[in-house]
Amino acid sequence: MQTTGALLADLGPAAQLRAGRLPRRLTQLMVGLVLYGTSMGLMIRGGLGLDPWDVFHSGVTSHLPLSFGAVVTLVGFVVLLAWIPLRQRPGLGTIANVLVIGAATDATLALTPTPHDLPVRLALTLVGGVLGNGLAGAMYIGAQLGPGPRDGLMTGISRRTGLSLRLVRTVQEITVVAVGFALGGSVGFGTAVYALSIGPIVQHLLPRLVVPLAVQVPPQVVAERSVRSTCSSVP
């Protein structure tokens, strides 16, 4: 019976690598991360507003001589430093997340011209950006090789403080949107659509994309997680 959540093994970094089906999981992880960066680039080209973390990234980009993708990577490394006091342990997927998504975003921006027609901009924002991002998020989460740095920050704060994931995520994303907007980041129609729809999209797709592990996982380390809590706007 399918539930509203997806069964994901709660494993440490070493156990993730020993859990079997590594070629399939690595392939899905890398395809998901490249698609994630691509969807971010398409949403930027749509010019109708960005997802919450990209509002922050675009604001930072306007003040630094760095590409958008370079800022995404830099922020990812900075967020990982915040894992240290939270005692979070990055997995292979966490490191790949930091290195791949920003590069894929810059490649997409270099290859995709800026459209002027509203229907094309809507397609880039809603289909390429929001739907593509949801599919990509379900793929990388389903590979079970570790959370993205921003997701890990959210779960680490929740674990250390006892606050709900929903509350921590809400405060986190309101904060990055507010700071990003103050720095000149792009907020618009796409931002609202993303915030309202990304959870349900990933919730629908994730059960179909979780890779079953080849080894027996003890029941106590299997957690049913709400996608609305585990999937933030950038992995």
N, C-alpha and C positions, 0 to 999 in steps of 0.2 A: 504494500500500500504506500503510495507516495504521500509524503507529508509536505508541510509548508517549508521545511528546512531540508538540508542535504546532509547525509552522513559523511563526515570528514574525520579522518584519524588525527588525533591530537598527539603528534609525534615530535620528538626532538630532531635536530638537524641530522645526526648520524642515523637514527632510526628511519628517517625519511628516505635516505639513500639505500637502506637495506630492505625496504618494504616491497621490492620486486617491481617488475614491469617498467624498469627505468628508461629503456629506449622510448617506449610509448609516452611515458610521462614527461620526459625531457623534450620530446618533439612537440607535445601539446603545450608545454610551458613556453617554449620559444616562439611557436606560432602565435600563441595568445599574447605574449609581450610585444611582438612586432605589430600585431593587429591593434593592440592598445595604443601604441605610439602613433600608428597610422590614423586611427580614429581621432586622436587628439589633434593631429595636424589638419585633418579634414574639417574638424569643428572650428579650428582657428580660421581656416580659409572661408568657412561659411560666414563669419563675421557677424553672427547674431547672438553672441554671448557664449561664455565658456563654462565648463564645469567648475565647481567650487575651488579645487586646488589649482586649476589652471588660471582662474582669476588671479590668484596669488602669484603664480609663476609669471603671468604676463605683466603684472605690476612690477615685479622684481626686474624683469627683462628690460623694462623701460628706463631703469636706473643703472644698469650695468652693461658694459660692452661685451655681452655674451649672447649667443643664440638662445632661442627658446629652449631647445633640447638640452643645451649645456646647463641652463638654469634648473631644468627639471632634474638633471643628474646631480647637480650641486646640492639642491635642496634635499634630494634623497639621501645623500651622504650625511648631511647635517641632521636629518631626522634620525638616521641610524645611531648617531652619537647620543641622542636622547634615550635610546634603548638601554644604554649602559646602566644608569641608575634604576631603570625599571626591571633590570635583570632579564631582558628579552634576549633570545638567542636566534640570530639570523640563519635561515636555511639557504641552500643553493639558489632556490627561487628568489629569495630576498635580494641576494647580490646580483643575480641576473636582471632582476627588475630595475635596479639602479642603473646598470650599465646599458641595457638594451632599449628601454622605452624612450629615453631622450634622443638617442641616435636615430631611432625609427621616426620620431616626430620631426627632427630636422630633415631627414631624407624626404619625408612626405611634403614638407613645406617647400623644399627645393624643386620637387617634381610636379607640384600642383599649382597651377596659376590661380590668381584671385578672380573669382567670377563676379559679374555685375548683375546678372539676371536673378531676381528674387526666387523663382522656382529652383534654380540650381543651388542657390545659397541655402534654401530650406532643405533640399535633398542632402547636401553636405553636412548640415547641422543635425538633422533628425535621423537620417539613414546611416550616413557614413560616421557621424559623430556619436549620437546617443545609442542607436542600435548596435553599431560596430563596437562601441565601448562595452556595452553589456555582454555581447558575445565573447569579447576578449577577456573580460573579467571572469566570466564563468569558466573559460578555458584555463586560465592561469591558476585560479583557485582549485579547480577540479584536478589539476596535476598533482596536488598534495606535496609540494616541495617547498613550503614555507610562505608566509604572508609577505606582501609588499611592505616597505618601510612605514608608510603612513597607516596601513591597517594594523601593523604591529604596534605602532605608537598608541593607537586607539585601544587595542586589547590590553596592552601593558598598563596604561593608565587605569583602565577599568579594573584590572586584577589587583593593582596596588592600592586603589582607593575604595573599592567596593561599589563604585557607581555603576549604573547600568551602561551597557554598550551603546544603547540608543541615545542616552543622555550625553555620553562622552563624544560620540560621533557628531551629534547635533551641535554641541558647543564648539568642537574642533572645526567643523565646516563653516559655521557662522563666523568664527574668528578669522579663518583664512580668507573668506569672501570679504569681510569688512576691511581687513588689512590690505588685501589685494586691490580692492576698489579705491581705498585711500591712496594707494601708490599709482593708480591709473589703470588698473586692470579692467578687462572687458566684461561687463555684466549686462545681460539682456535676456531676450525671450528664451534663448537656448539654455541659459543657466537655470531658469525656472523649470523648463521641460525636463532637463537632466535630473534635477533634484527630485522631481515628482515621479519619474519613470524608471530610473536606473535600478532601484531596488526590485520592483516587480519583474523587470526584464531578466535580471540575473537570477532571481528566485525561480522563474520559469525555466531557464536554460540550465542551471547548475546541476539538477538531478540527472540530466541527460549527459553531462560532461565530466562528472566525477569518475576518475579512473579507479576501478576496484583494485585494491592491493592484493598482491599474490601471496603474501604471508598472512598468517593468522594474527589479528590484532586483538589483544585482551579487551574484553568489553569495557573495562573501566577507563580506557584511553580513547574510546570512541565517543565523540560529543556531537549531538545534533544541534547545529548552529543555524540561527536565522540569517538568511542572506541579507536581509535589511540591516543587520548588525555587522556582518563580516565584510560586506562589500562597500568600501568607500569609493570616492570619486577617482582616486588614483591609487593603484596598487601599492 
